[in-house]
Amino acid sequence: MLPPDMDCSIVIVGCGIAGLGAARRLAEHGFSRIRIVEAKGRQGGRIWSRSFAKGLIEMGAQWIHGPSKQNAVFQLASRYNLLDEMAMSEENQAVEVNGRPPAVTSCYTSSGKRIDPELAVSVEELYSTLIQKSSDFFQSGTEPVQNLGEFLKCEIAQCAEEWKDDKEVCNLKLALLNTEIKIEYCISGADSLDLLALHPFDEYTALPGIDCTFPGGFKTLIDEMMKSLPKDIVSFNKPVKCIHWTDSFKTPGAPEGSCSVQVECENGEIIPADHVIVTVPLGFLKEHCETFFCPPLPPSKINSIQKLGFGTNNKIFLEFEEPFWEPDCDLIKLVWEDEYPLKERPPDLHKVWFRKIFGFIILRPVERCGHVLLTVLAGKEAIFMEQLSDSEVKDCLMQLIHQFTGNPLIPPPKNILRSKWHSDYFTKGSYSYTEVGSSGDDIDIIAHPLPPKSSKLQPLQVLFAGEATHRTFYSTTHGALESGWREADRLRDNYLNDVSKTPNYKT
């Protein structure tokens, strides 16, 4: 616990799970002069639960990926009793799924035919093997190819050679593999697997446990975190214009010991601070990093911010009066028979944007969700979709459903809701990935506080947290939460003169 005479002023920019995690941890350490400034009118950041159909849907983060003892979000949710019995079971936590939970799947082709489930499962297992092989390939010390797309092209070409005696089956397997790759786009957040660097892709750590959701919405975790903080700690609708650091704003007559950082808000308010923890999304930093800080960030940090990838994933929810899918179905996959893996996409997005949709997830349980389908779209197609009207999107998706099921009589959905994360000024996308040319070192460089230790200025004036600053859990809510804890612990250790102490990430 921090001695009272060591208390200081700390401003946290952003009220997402990283910012809230940092604030909670700081309060636990004994810091009392904490303030969170949030650009929007709500807490949660990219966690955003909204009312739809019979209950809540998640516009952003939806699942706890790898709900097990190693997962900070899962442990915190468990402490607040926010999860159901199945998610809490030891069996659920022990299952190794490598990021893809098991599901009952129905696969349909673009000619309206149902694919034999055994064939579909065999191709899904083959794809999982290839993804695992990409990791083994790198770890073997063999000179790696530069990106995941290139690796998969080579591997799938070898598979196709083995299938060439039966052209029809070969083409169907390739089309099925192409659908698996579309799912991978959404998992990684990248527009293309050719953008996904192979080396750092292997550094990402998938935790055990079958992905689960919050029965009351992800917002229940955010609400509990807010309750544990001092009242009125958050200032909403207060965008930050610039963070002034290194005493750049001080006049020659400024008193000794005065705050070394100033947070300048868009409304003109100036908030003095000893330390600022920046938790804004990487997408925002990419567009504003050269003006958001005064003086500007060091070139090495700007370079790493620009090199790391930040993708767009958008969700489309459709509510139906009655289900047209089978009762036990979890996932409907769409398989275009004229597509093969990683082929070049036509440039005219307005004509083919919907082809990047891999299928539809059935939300459960129906008593809580209603009859709702969710589809996810990644990359340039997701950004293009944001420009369309709800009716255009709905009509296009119904054409797909009619075509693939072979049933033109399925009634249209009675409601639609979709995300537009790239259009969000303060987000500009969904989450980070390691793009070709970047590495885990870039994540560490972004996370490193300023000024550097070599400087004679007051240390830790500007600290950085958020999912894009976690080397092994980037793109996840548990990575974001741990990053907030990390920076709070860094400040505590600084004031206790114990910089060598390893941060404790236990809840």
Secondary structure by P-SEA (a helix, b strand, c coil): ccccccbbbbbbccccaaaaaaaaaaaaacccbbbbbbccccccccbbbbbcccbbbbcccccccccccccaaaaaaaaacccccccccccccccccccccccbbbbbccccccccaaaaaaaaaaaaaaaaaaaaaaaccccccccaaaaaaaaaaaaaaaacccaaaaaaaaaaaaaaaaaaaaaaccccccccccccccccccccccbbbbccccaaaaaaaaaacccccccccccccbbbccccccccccccccccbbbbccccbbbbccbbbbbccaaaaaacccccccccccaaaaaaaaabbbbbbbbbbbbbccccccccccbbbbbcccccccccccccccccccccccbbbbbcccccccbbbbbbbbcaaaaaaaaccaaaaaaaaaaaaaaaacccccccccbbbbbccccccccccccccccccccaaaaaaaaccccccccccccccbbbbcccccccccccaaaaaaaaaaaaaaaaaaaaccccccccccc
